[in-house]
Amino acid sequence: ATFRVAATGTGLSSQWEQSTHGGTAWAAFSGAGATAEACSLQVAVANSGTLFRCVINDSCGTSATSRAALLTVCTPVSIADTALPKDTLVTGGDTARFRVSAAGTSVTYQWQRSANNGSSWSPLSGATSSLYEFKPDTVDTQTMYRCVASGQCGSSVTSRSARLTLCYAV
């Protein structure tokens, strides 16, 4: 991540600062470019939420402080268990359950259904959690289900598809 500041004046010097306390306490940044117009750092998830600002001094003894910039570190979304969801056999009248598990920053879920063996998929209204439960109807037999997990930074991943089979007692 790189933060930049621009200033005009005579005999300028700068010092970048960082705050991991929401801006209530600041410490000098000691990484690359700590005393330049731009500072850079290799980021990790632990850096997310850190504020950065630059204090600029001139040769007349005055100083100005830039506004703080928030560093947000996102992790791409991934399916935590690639074996999910699993094909499901449900006895007529029982509840069908499909589950998926995803990891990433601010993960959201959207379940989809295919009635044509995966040729096309339709989103399921209200099916936006890691668990999708419903009471299937006879038209649901051999229908396929999958989940699209999306993250805060625009990454998304689609789970494997699972087939629902209904069986009725004779």
C-alpha positions as CSV (number, residue, x, y, z in Angstrom):
1,A,0.0,0.0,0.0
2,T,1.2,3.5,-0.8
3,F,0.0,6.8,0.6
4,R,0.9,10.1,-1.0
5,V,0.8,13.8,0.0
6,A,1.5,17.0,-1.9
7,A,2.5,20.3,-0.3
8,T,4.1,23.6,-1.4
9,G,6.3,25.8,0.6
10,T,10.0,26.5,1.4
11,G,12.3,23.9,3.0
12,L,9.6,21.3,3.5
13,S,10.2,18.1,5.5
14,S,7.6,15.5,6.2
15,Q,7.0,12.7,8.7
16,W,4.4,10.0,8.2
17,E,2.5,8.8,11.3
18,Q,0.2,5.9,11.9
19,S,-2.5,5.2,14.4
20,T,-3.9,1.8,15.4
21,H,-6.1,3.5,18.0
22,G,-8.7,5.2,15.7
23,G,-6.7,8.4,15.6
24,T,-6.5,9.0,19.4
25,A,-2.8,8.2,19.5
26,W,-0.2,8.6,16.7
27,A,3.3,7.2,16.3
28,A,6.0,7.9,13.8
29,F,5.9,5.6,10.8
30,S,9.3,4.0,10.2
31,G,8.8,2.1,7.0
32,A,9.7,3.0,3.4
33,G,9.3,6.7,2.6
34,A,8.6,7.6,6.2
35,T,10.0,11.1,5.6
36,A,9.1,11.5,1.9
37,E,6.0,12.5,-0.1
38,A,4.9,8.9,-0.3
39,C,5.2,6.1,2.2
40,S,4.8,2.4,1.4
41,L,4.3,-0.8,3.3
42,Q,3.7,-4.4,2.7
43,V,0.2,-5.1,4.1
44,A,-1.2,-8.0,6.0
45,V,-4.7,-8.5,7.3
46,A,-3.5,-7.3,10.8
47,N,-2.8,-3.8,9.2
48,S,-6.5,-3.3,8.3
49,G,-7.9,-0.4,10.2
50,T,-4.6,1.5,10.6
51,L,-4.8,5.2,9.9
52,F,-2.0,7.1,8.2
53,R,-1.3,10.8,8.0
54,C,1.6,13.1,7.2
55,V,3.0,16.0,9.2
56,I,4.7,18.6,7.0
57,N,7.0,21.2,8.4
58,D,8.5,24.2,6.6
59,S,11.6,26.3,7.1
60,C,9.5,29.1,8.8
61,G,8.6,26.8,11.7
62,T,4.9,26.2,10.6
63,S,3.4,22.7,10.1
64,A,0.4,21.2,8.5
65,T,-1.1,17.8,9.0
66,S,-2.8,15.9,6.2
67,R,-6.2,14.3,6.7
68,A,-6.0,10.7,7.9
69,A,-6.3,7.8,5.4
70,L,-7.7,4.5,6.5
71,L,-6.0,1.3,5.3
72,T,-8.5,-1.5,4.6
73,V,-7.0,-4.9,3.8
74,C,-9.2,-7.4,2.1
75,T,-8.7,-11.1,1.8
76,P,-10.1,-12.8,-1.3
77,V,-13.1,-15.0,-0.9
78,S,-12.5,-18.8,-1.0
79,I,-14.7,-21.8,-0.4
80,A,-13.4,-23.2,2.9
81,D,-14.7,-26.8,2.3
82,T,-14.8,-27.6,-1.4
83,A,-16.9,-30.7,-0.8
84,L,-19.9,-28.6,0.1
85,P,-22.7,-28.4,-0.7
86,K,-23.3,-32.2,-0.8
87,D,-25.9,-34.0,-2.9
88,T,-29.0,-34.4,-0.7
89,L,-31.7,-37.1,-0.5
90,V,-34.9,-35.9,1.1
91,T,-38.0,-37.9,2.0
92,G,-41.2,-36.1,0.9
93,G,-42.3,-33.6,3.5
94,D,-38.9,-33.2,5.1
95,T,-36.7,-30.1,4.9
96,A,-33.8,-30.0,2.4
97,R,-30.6,-28.4,3.7
98,F,-27.6,-27.2,1.7
99,R,-24.6,-25.7,3.4
100,V,-21.4,-23.9,2.3
101,S,-18.5,-22.4,4.1
102,A,-16.5,-19.5,2.8
103,A,-13.6,-17.4,4.1
104,G,-12.7,-13.8,3.2
105,T,-13.4,-10.2,4.1
106,S,-17.2,-9.5,4.7
107,V,-18.5,-12.5,2.9
108,T,-22.0,-12.5,1.5
109,Y,-23.9,-15.5,0.1
110,Q,-26.4,-16.0,-2.7
111,W,-27.8,-19.4,-3.5
112,Q,-28.8,-20.4,-7.0
113,R,-31.0,-23.1,-8.5
114,S,-30.8,-24.9,-11.9
115,A,-33.7,-27.0,-13.2
116,N,-31.9,-27.9,-16.4
117,N,-28.8,-29.8,-15.2
118,G,-26.6,-26.8,-14.7
119,S,-27.2,-25.1,-18.2
120,S,-28.6,-22.0,-16.5
121,W,-28.8,-20.8,-12.9
122,S,-31.3,-18.5,-11.2
123,P,-30.8,-16.7,-7.9
124,L,-33.1,-17.8,-5.0
125,S,-34.8,-14.8,-3.4
126,G,-33.9,-14.5,0.3
127,A,-31.4,-17.3,0.2
128,T,-28.5,-15.2,1.4
129,S,-26.8,-17.2,4.2
130,S,-24.4,-20.0,4.3
131,L,-27.3,-22.4,5.0
132,Y,-30.2,-22.8,2.6
133,E,-33.2,-24.7,4.0
134,F,-36.6,-25.3,2.3
135,K,-39.4,-27.8,2.0
136,P,-39.1,-29.2,-1.5
137,D,-41.9,-29.9,-3.8
138,T,-42.1,-32.7,-6.4
139,V,-40.9,-30.3,-9.1
140,D,-37.6,-29.9,-7.1
141,T,-36.4,-33.4,-7.6
142,Q,-33.1,-33.6,-9.5
143,T,-32.8,-29.8,-9.2
144,M,-29.2,-28.5,-8.7
145,Y,-28.1,-25.9,-6.1
146,R,-25.0,-23.9,-5.7
147,C,-23.8,-20.8,-3.8
148,V,-21.9,-17.7,-4.9
149,A,-19.9,-16.2,-2.1
150,S,-18.7,-12.6,-2.6
151,G,-16.4,-10.4,-0.6
152,Q,-16.0,-6.7,0.2
153,C,-13.2,-6.1,-2.3
154,G,-15.1,-7.6,-5.3
155,S,-13.9,-11.1,-5.3
156,S,-16.4,-13.9,-5.6
157,V,-16.3,-17.7,-5.9
158,T,-18.9,-20.3,-6.8
159,S,-19.3,-23.5,-4.8
160,R,-19.7,-26.9,-6.4
161,S,-23.2,-27.8,-7.4
162,A,-25.3,-30.3,-5.5
163,R,-28.3,-32.3,-6.6
164,L,-31.5,-32.7,-4.6
165,T,-33.3,-36.0,-4.9
166,L,-36.8,-36.5,-3.4
167,C,-38.0,-39.9,-2.4
168,Y,-41.5,-40.9,-1.3
169,A,-42.4,-43.8,0.9
170,V,-44.6,-46.4,-0.8
